[in-house]
Amino acid sequence: MWLFWSEENIIINEYSKNPINNFEMKDFTVKYHEWNFICWDDITVFLKIEDKKIKSFSYKWNLSIVSLAAASFVSEIVVDLELNEVLKRNYDFISEKWLEVSNRRKRAVILPILAIRNAIHQYLNDWIIDDFDDLLDS
C-alpha cells in the first residue's frame, strides 16, 4: 500500500523542494546529457575535475520529483571523490546510503549517477558508455 507520508516520500519531497547544485556551471571540465526514455526525465551534469577527483558538480534538469531529489542527494556525495570511486556507484549504493525505491522509480533514482558516470567516461576518453542496466545489475 502506497502512503503519501511514508518515510521515503518525505525524504524525496525534502530533497526536491530545496535542490542542491541546481545550476549550469560555467567553468566545467566536462558536461554530459542523459535522459530516461521511459519517463522523459533529462539531466545535464557539469563536472569540474582536478587530480582525478570531482572538485565541483552541478546540473540542470527537466526531472521528476524523484530524479530531482536523487540529483540533490548525489550532489552531497560526489564532490571530492576519486573518479574510480564514482564509477563504482550504482543503485545498490543509493539504496544503502539514501533510500530504497520501488522498481518503477529505480531508473529515476539512478539517472543522475548514470549521467555522472558517462561524463567521467567521456573525460577519460575510454570509449565506455554506461546504460541503466549497468547501474541496476552491478
Contact map, one row per residue, 1 for C-alpha under 8 A:
111000000000000000000000000000000000000000000000000000000000000000000000000000000000000000000000000000000000000000000000000000000000000000
111101000000000000000000000000000000000000000000000000000000000000000000000000000000000000000000000000000000000000000000000000000000000000
111111000000000000000000000000000000000000000000000000000000000000000000000000000000000000000000000000000000000000000000000000000000000000
011111001000000000000000000000000000000000000000000000000000000000000000000000000000000000000000000000000000000000000000000000000000000000
001111101100000000000000000000000000000000000000000000000000000000000000000000000000000000000000000000000000000000000000000000000000000000
011111111100000000000000000000000000000000000000000000000000000000000000000000000000000000000000000000000000000000000000000000000000000000
000011111110000000000000000000000000000000000000000000000000000000000000000000000000000000000000000000000000000000000000000000000000000000
000001111111000000000000000000000000000000000000000000000000000000000000000000000000000000000000001110000000000000000000000000000000000000
000111111111100000000000000000000000000000000000000000000000000000000000000000000000000000000000000000000000000000000000000000000000000000
000011111111110000000000000000000000000000000000000000000000000000000000000000000000000000000000000000000000000000000000000000000000000000
000000111111111000000000000000000000000000000000000000000000000000000000000000000000000000000000000000000000000000000000000000000000000000
000000011111111100000000000000000000000000000000000000000000000011001100000000000000000000000000000000000000000000000000000000000000000000
000000001111111110000000000000000000000000000000000000000000000010001000000000000000000000000000000000000000000000000000000000000000000000
000000000111111111000000000000000000000000000000000000000000000000001000000000000000000000000000000000000000000000000000000000000000000000
000000000011111111100000000000000000000000000000000000000000000000011101100000000000000000000000000000000000000000000000000000000000000000
000000000001111111100000000000000000000000000000000000000000000011011001000000000000000000000000000000000000000000000000000000000000000000
000000000000111111100000000000000000000000000000000000000000000000000000000000000000000000000000000000000000000000000000000000000000000000
000000000000011111110000000000000000000000000000000000000000000000000000000000000000000000000000000000000000000000000000000000000000000000
000000000000001111111100000000000000000000000000000000000000000000011011000000000000000000000000000000000000000000000000000000000000000000
000000000000000001111100000000000000000000000000000000000000000000000011101100000000000000000000000000000000000000000000000000000000000000
000000000000000000111110000000000000000000000000000000001110000000000001001000000000000000000000000000000000000000000000000000000000000000
000000000000000000111111000000000000000000000000000000000111100000000001000000000000000000000000000000000000000000000000000000000000000000
000000000000000000001111100000000000000000000000000000000111000000000000000000000000000000000000000000000000000000000000000000000000000000
000000000000000000000111110000000000000000000100000000000111000000000000000000000000000000000000000000000000000000000000000000000000000000
000000000000000000000011111100000000000000000100000000001110000000000000000000000000000000000000000000000000000000000000000000000000000000
000000000000000000000001111100000000000000000000000000000000000000000000000000000000000000000000000000000000000000000000000000000000000000
000000000000000000000000111110000000000000000001000000000000000000000000000000000000000000000000000000000000000000000000000000000000000000
000000000000000000000000111111100000000000000111100000000000000000000000000000000000000000000000000000000000000000000000000000000000000000
000000000000000000000000001111100000000000000111100000000000000000000000000000000000000000000000000000000000000000000000001000000000000000
000000000000000000000000000111110000000000000111100000000000000000000000000000000000000000000000000000000000000000000011011000000000000000
000000000000000000000000000111111000000000011110000000000000000000000000000000000000000000000000000000000000000000000010000000000000000000
000000000000000000000000000001111100000000011100000000000000000000000000000000000000000000000000000000000000000000110110000000000000000000
000000000000000000000000000000111110000001111000000000000000000000000000000000000000000000000000000000000000000000100000000000000000000000
000000000000000000000000000000011111000001110000000000000000000000000000000000000000000000000000000000000000001001100000000000000000000000
000000000000000000000000000000001111100111100000000000000000000000000000000000000000000000000000000000000000001000000000000000000000000000
000000000000000000000000000000000111111111000000000000000000000000000000000000000000000000000000000000000011001000000000000000000000000000
000000000000000000000000000000000011111110000000000000000000000000000000000000000000000000000000000000000000000000000000000000000000000000
000000000000000000000000000000000001111100000000000000000000000000000000000000000000000000000000000000000000000000000000000000000000000000
000000000000000000000000000000000001111110000000000000000000000000000000000000000000000000000000000000000000000000000000000000000000000000
000000000000000000000000000000000011111111000000000000000000001000000000000000000000000000000000000000000000000000000000000000000000000000
000000000000000000000000000000000011101111100000000000000000111100100000000000000000000000000000000000000001000000000000000000000000000000
000000000000000000000000000000001111000111110000000000000000111000000000000000000000000000000000000000000000000000000000000000000000000000
000000000000000000000000000000001110000011111000000000000011111000000000000000000000000000000000000000000000001100100000000000000000000000
000000000000000000000000000000111100000001111100000000000011100000000000000000000000000000000000000000000000000000100000000000000000000000
000000000000000000000000000000111000000000111110000000001111000000000000000000000000000000000000000000000000000100110010000000000000000000
000000000000000000000001100111110000000000011111000000001110000000000000000000000000000000000000000000000000000000000000000000000000000000
000000000000000000000000000111100000000000001111100001111100000000000000000000000000000000000000000000000000000000010010000000000000000000
000000000000000000000000001111000000000000000111110001111000000000000000000000000000000000000000000000000000000000000000000000000000000000
000000000000000000000000000111000000000000000011111111110000000000000000000000000000000000000000000000000000000000000000000000000000000000
000000000000000000000000000000000000000000000001111111100000000000000000000000000000000000000000000000000000000000000000000000000000000000
000000000000000000000000000000000000000000000000111110000000000000000000000000000000000000000000000000000000000000000000000000000000000000
000000000000000000000000000000000000000000000000111111000000000000000000000000000110000000000000000000000000000000000000000000000000000000
000000000000000000000000000000000000000000000000111111100000000000000000000000111110000000000000000000000000000000000000000000000000000000
000000000000000000000000000000000000000000000011110111111000000000000000000001111110000000000000000000000000000000000000000000000000000000
000000000000000000000000000000000000000000000011110011111000000000000000000000110000000000000000000000000000000000000000000000000000000000
000000000000000000000000000000000000000000000011100001111100000000000000000000110000000000000000000000000000000000000000000000000000000000
000000000000000000001000100000000000000000001111000001111110000000000000001001100000000000000000000000000000000000000000000000000000000000
000000000000000000001111100000000000000000001110000000011111000000000000001000000000000000000000000000000000000000000000000000000000000000
000000000000000000001111100000000000000000111100000000001111100000000010000000000000000000000000000000000000000000000000000000000000000000
000000000000000000000111000000000000000000111000000000000111110000000000000000000000000000000000000000000000000000000000000000000000000000
000000000000000000000100000000000000000011110000000000000011111000010000000000000000000000000000000000000000000000000000000000000000000000
000000000000000000000000000000000000000011100000000000000001111100000000000000000000000000000000000000000000000000000000000000000000000000
000000000000000000000000000000000000000111100000000000000000111111110000000000000000000000000000000000000000000000000000000000000000000000
000000000000000000000000000000000000000010000000000000000000011111110000000000000000000000000000000000000001000000000000000000000000000000
000000000001100100000000000000000000000000000000000000000000001111111000000000000000000000000000000000000000000000000000000000000000000000
000000000001000100000000000000000000000000000000000000000000001111111100000000000000000000000000000000001001100000000000000000000000000000
000000000000000000000000000000000000000010000000000000000000001111111110000000000000000000000000000000000001111100000000000000000000000000
000000000000001100100000000000000000000000000000000000000000101111111111000000000000000000000000000000000000000000000000000000000000000000
000000000001111100100000000000000000000000000000000000000000000011111111100000000000000000000000000000000000000000000000000000000000000000
000000000001001000000000000000000000000000000000000000000000000001111111110000000000000000000000000000000001110100000000000000000000000000
000000000000000000110000000000000000000000000000000000000010000000111111111000000000000000000000000000000000100110000000000000000000000000
000000000000001100111100000000000000000000000000000000000000000000011111111100000000000000000000000000000000000000000000000000000000000000
000000000000001000010000000000000000000000000000000000000000000000001111111110000000000000000000010000000000000000000000000000000000000000
000000000000000000000000000000000000000000000000000000000000000000000111111111000000000000000000000000000000000110000000000000000000000000
000000000000000000011000000000000000000000000000000000001100000000000011111111100000000000000000000000000000000000000000000000000000000000
000000000000000000010000000000000000000000000000000000000000000000000001111111100000000000000000000000000000000000000000000000000000000000
000000000000000000000000000000000000000000000000000000000000000000000000111111101000000000000000000000000000000000000000000000000000000000
000000000000000000000000000000000000000000000000000001001000000000000000011111111000010000000000000000000000000000000000000000000000000000
000000000000000000000000000000000000000000000000000011111000000000000000001111111000000000000000000000000000000000000000000000000000000000
000000000000000000000000000000000000000000000000000011110000000000000000000001111100000000000000000000000000000000000000000000000000000000
000000000000000000000000000000000000000000000000000011000000000000000000000011111110110000000000000000000000000000000000000000000000000000
000000000000000000000000000000000000000000000000000111000000000000000000000000011111110000000000000000000000000000000000000000000000000000
000000000000000000000000000000000000000000000000000111000000000000000000000000001111111000000000000000000000000000000001000000000000000000
000000000000000000000000000000000000000000000000000000000000000000000000000000000111111100000000000000000000000000000000000000000000000000
000000000000000000000000000000000000000000000000000000000000000000000000000000001111111110000000000000000000000000000000000000000000000000
000000000000000000000000000000000000000000000000000000000000000000000000000001001111111110000000000000000000000000001000000000000000000000
000000000000000000000000000000000000000000000000000000000000000000000000000000000011111110000000000000000000000000001001000000000000000000
000000000000000000000000000000000000000000000000000000000000000000000000000000000001111111000000000000000000000000000000000000000000000000
000000000000000000000000000000000000000000000000000000000000000000000000000000000000111111111100000000000000000010000000000000000000001000
000000000000000000000000000000000000000000000000000000000000000000000000000000000000000111111100000000000000010010000000000000000000011101
000000000000000000000000000000000000000000000000000000000000000000000000000000000000000011111110000000000100110000000000000000000000001100
000000000000000000000000000000000000000000000000000000000000000000000000000000000000000011111111000000000000000000000000000000000000000100
000000000000000000000000000000000000000000000000000000000000000000000000000000000000000011111111100000000000000000000000000000000000000000
000000000000000000000000000000000000000000000000000000000000000000000000000000000000000011111111111100000000110000000000000000000000000000
000000000000000000000000000000000000000000000000000000000000000000000000000000000000000000111111111110000000000000000000000000000000000000
000000000000000000000000000000000000000000000000000000000000000000000000000000000000000000011111111100000000000000000000000000000000000000
000000000000000000000000000000000000000000000000000000000000000000000000000000000000000000001111111000000000000000000000000000000000000000
000000000000000000000000000000000000000000000000000000000000000000000000100000000000000000000111111100000000000000000000000000000000000000
000000010000000000000000000000000000000000000000000000000000000000000000000000000000000000000111111110000000000000000000000000000000000000
000000010000000000000000000000000000000000000000000000000000000000000000000000000000000000000111011111000000000000000000000000000000000000
000000010000000000000000000000000000000000000000000000000000000000000000000000000000000000000010001111111100000000000000000000000000000000
000000000000000000000000000000000000000000000000000000000000000000000000000000000000000000000000000111111100000000000000000000000000000000
000000000000000000000000000000000000000000000000000000000000000000000000000000000000000000000000000011111100000000000000000000000000000000
000000000000000000000000000000000000000000000000000000000000000000000000000000000000000000000000000011111110000000000000000000000000000000
000000000000000000000000000000000000000000000000000000000000000001000000000000000000000000000000000011111111100000000000000000000000000000
000000000000000000000000000000000000000000000000000000000000000000000000000000000000000000100000000011111111110000000000000000000000000100
000000000000000000000000000000000001000000000000000000000000000000000000000000000000000000000000000000011111111000000000000000000001000000
000000000000000000000000000000000001000010000000000000000000000101100100000000000000000000000000000000001111111000000000000000000000000000
000000000000000000000000000000000000000000000000000000000000000001100110000000000000000000100100000000001111111100000000000000000000000000
000000000000000000000000000000000000000000000000000000000000000000100100000000000000000001100100000000000111111111000000000000000001001000
000000000000000000000000000000000111000000100000000000000000000000100000000000000000000000000000000000000011111111100000000000000001000000
000000000000000000000000000000000000000000101000000000000000000000100110010000000000000000000000000000000000111111110000000000000000000000
000000000000000000000000000000000000000000000000000000000000000000000010010000000000000011000000000000000000011111111000000000000000000000
000000000000000000000000000000000100000000000000000000000000000000000000000000000000000000000000000000000000011111111100000000000111001000
000000000000000000000000000000011100000000111000000000000000000000000000000000000000000000000000000000000000001111111110000000000000000000
000000000000000000000000000000010000000000001010000000000000000000000000000000000000000000000000000000000000000111111111000000000000000000
000000000000000000000000000000000000000000000000000000000000000000000000000000000000011000000000000000000000000011111111100000000100000000
000000000000000000000000000000010000000000000000000000000000000000000000000000000000000000000000000000000000000001111111110000011100000000
000000000000000000000000000001110000000000001010000000000000000000000000000000000000000000000000000000000000000000111111111000000000000000
000000000000000000000000000001000000000000000000000000000000000000000000000000000010001000000000000000000000000000011111111100000000000000
000000000000000000000000000000000000000000000000000000000000000000000000000000000000000000000000000000000000000000001111111111111000000000
000000000000000000000000000001000000000000000000000000000000000000000000000000000000000000000000000000000000000000000111111111110000000000
000000000000000000000000000011000000000000000000000000000000000000000000000000000000000000000000000000000000000000000011111110000000000000
000000000000000000000000000000000000000000000000000000000000000000000000000000000000000000000000000000000000000000000001111111000000000000
000000000000000000000000000000000000000000000000000000000000000000000000000000000000000000000000000000000000000000000000111111110000000000
000000000000000000000000000000000000000000000000000000000000000000000000000000000000000000000000000000000000000000000000110111110000000000
000000000000000000000000000000000000000000000000000000000000000000000000000000000000000000000000000000000000000000000000110011111000000000
000000000000000000000000000000000000000000000000000000000000000000000000000000000000000000000000000000000000000000000100110011111100000000
000000000000000000000000000000000000000000000000000000000000000000000000000000000000000000000000000000000000000000000100100000111110000000
000000000000000000000000000000000000000000000000000000000000000000000000000000000000000000000000000000000000000001001100000000011111011000
000000000000000000000000000000000000000000000000000000000000000000000000000000000000000000000000000000000000000001000000000000001111111000
000000000000000000000000000000000000000000000000000000000000000000000000000000000000000000000000000000000010011001000000000000000111111100
000000000000000000000000000000000000000000000000000000000000000000000000000000000000000000000000000000000000000000000000000000000011111111
000000000000000000000000000000000000000000000000000000000000000000000000000000000000000001000000000000000000000000000000000000000111111111
000000000000000000000000000000000000000000000000000000000000000000000000000000000000000011100000000000000000010001000000000000000111111111
000000000000000000000000000000000000000000000000000000000000000000000000000000000000000001110000000000000100000000000000000000000001111111
000000000000000000000000000000000000000000000000000000000000000000000000000000000000000000000000000000000000000000000000000000000000111111
000000000000000000000000000000000000000000000000000000000000000000000000000000000000000001000000000000000000000000000000000000000000111111
